Amino acid sequence: MAKLQKWHISMEQAITIALSGARPVSDIETGELKSINGMPVHTVSIALIRDDNPTTIDVRVIGEVPSLTAGTPVEVVGLTLTPWEINGRHGISFQADAIRPVSPPRAPRVSTGEGV
């Protein structure tokens, strides 16, 4: 089997928003939940926007993922892309070291001039 080549994807200047919470990944053949080195494998659907070009990707994460809901701005750490081919089918898989919620910036306080 040929060695798969991974490409690291820069997340600079990218806006990332969770479209789903983390979903556990099951083995296609056995139906059992996947784990790697005892760590669970999850998938999170992400909206990735860069240079006004939006796309949707499913990202696998090994380990626990914080609770996420659709619409949560997230930080995607260590995103890689790996092309694959199995039995004449091919595609691209995405994996990240971590996906974490990002606190939205606080709105500036506006003074009404009353009770100052």
C-alpha positions as CSV (number, residue, x, y, z in Angstrom):
1,M,0.0,0.0,0.0
2,A,1.3,3.4,-0.9
3,K,2.1,5.8,1.9
4,L,-0.6,8.5,2.2
5,Q,0.6,12.0,2.0
6,K,-0.8,14.6,4.4
7,W,-1.0,18.3,3.7
8,H,-1.2,20.8,6.6
9,I,-3.8,23.6,6.0
10,S,-3.1,27.1,7.3
11,M,-6.1,28.4,9.3
12,E,-4.9,32.0,9.2
13,Q,-7.5,34.4,7.9
14,A,-10.2,31.6,8.1
15,I,-13.5,31.8,9.8
16,T,-14.7,28.4,11.1
17,I,-18.2,27.7,12.5
18,A,-19.4,24.3,13.8
19,L,-22.4,23.0,11.9
20,S,-22.9,20.1,14.3
21,G,-21.8,18.8,17.6
22,A,-19.2,16.0,17.7
23,R,-20.5,12.7,16.5
24,P,-18.8,9.4,17.4
25,V,-17.3,7.5,14.4
26,S,-18.3,3.9,13.9
27,D,-16.4,1.2,12.1
28,I,-18.2,0.5,8.8
29,E,-17.7,-3.3,9.0
30,T,-18.3,-4.0,12.7
31,G,-20.5,-1.0,13.7
32,E,-18.3,-0.6,16.9
33,L,-17.3,2.9,17.9
34,K,-13.8,3.7,16.6
35,S,-10.9,4.4,18.9
36,I,-7.2,5.0,18.3
37,N,-4.8,4.2,21.1
38,G,-7.9,4.1,23.4
39,M,-9.0,7.5,22.4
40,P,-12.5,8.0,20.8
41,V,-12.8,9.2,17.2
42,H,-15.4,11.9,16.5
43,T,-16.5,13.9,13.4
44,V,-17.6,17.5,13.5
45,S,-19.1,19.3,10.4
46,I,-17.5,22.7,10.0
47,A,-18.2,25.7,7.8
48,L,-14.9,27.0,6.6
49,I,-14.8,30.5,5.1
50,R,-11.7,32.0,3.6
51,D,-11.4,34.8,1.0
52,D,-15.2,35.0,0.9
53,N,-15.3,31.3,-0.3
54,P,-17.4,29.1,2.0
55,T,-17.1,25.4,2.0
56,T,-18.4,22.6,4.3
57,I,-16.0,19.9,5.6
58,D,-16.3,17.0,8.0
59,V,-13.3,16.9,10.3
60,R,-12.2,13.9,12.4
61,V,-10.7,14.5,15.8
62,I,-9.1,11.8,17.9
63,G,-9.9,12.3,21.6
64,E,-12.6,14.2,23.4
65,V,-14.2,17.2,21.8
66,P,-15.8,19.9,23.9
67,S,-19.6,20.3,23.7
68,L,-20.4,22.2,20.5
69,T,-23.7,23.3,18.9
70,A,-24.5,24.4,15.4
71,G,-23.4,28.0,14.9
72,T,-20.6,28.0,17.5
73,P,-17.5,29.8,16.2
74,V,-14.6,27.3,16.6
75,E,-10.8,27.1,16.5
76,V,-9.5,24.2,14.4
77,V,-6.0,23.2,15.5
78,G,-3.6,21.3,13.3
79,L,-5.9,20.7,10.3
80,T,-4.6,18.2,7.8
81,L,-5.9,17.0,4.4
82,T,-5.2,13.4,3.2
83,P,-6.3,12.1,-0.2
84,W,-7.4,8.5,-0.2
85,E,-8.4,5.7,-2.6
86,I,-10.2,2.5,-1.7
87,N,-11.5,0.0,-4.3
88,G,-11.5,2.5,-7.1
89,R,-13.2,5.2,-5.0
90,H,-11.3,8.2,-3.9
91,G,-11.8,11.3,-1.8
92,I,-10.2,13.6,0.7
93,S,-10.3,13.3,4.5
94,F,-9.8,16.0,7.0
95,Q,-8.4,15.6,10.5
96,A,-7.6,18.1,13.3
97,D,-5.6,17.8,16.5
98,A,-8.4,19.7,18.3
99,I,-11.6,21.6,17.7
100,R,-12.5,24.2,20.4
101,P,-15.2,26.7,20.8
102,V,-14.1,30.3,20.5
103,S,-15.7,33.0,22.8
104,P,-17.2,35.7,20.6
105,P,-15.7,39.1,21.1
106,R,-17.6,41.2,23.7
107,A,-19.6,44.1,22.4
108,P,-18.3,47.4,23.6
109,R,-20.3,49.0,26.4
110,V,-22.3,51.9,25.3
111,S,-22.8,54.7,27.8
112,T,-26.3,56.2,27.8
113,G,-25.0,59.1,29.9
114,E,-27.3,58.2,32.7
115,G,-26.0,57.4,36.2
116,V,-22.4,57.8,35.2
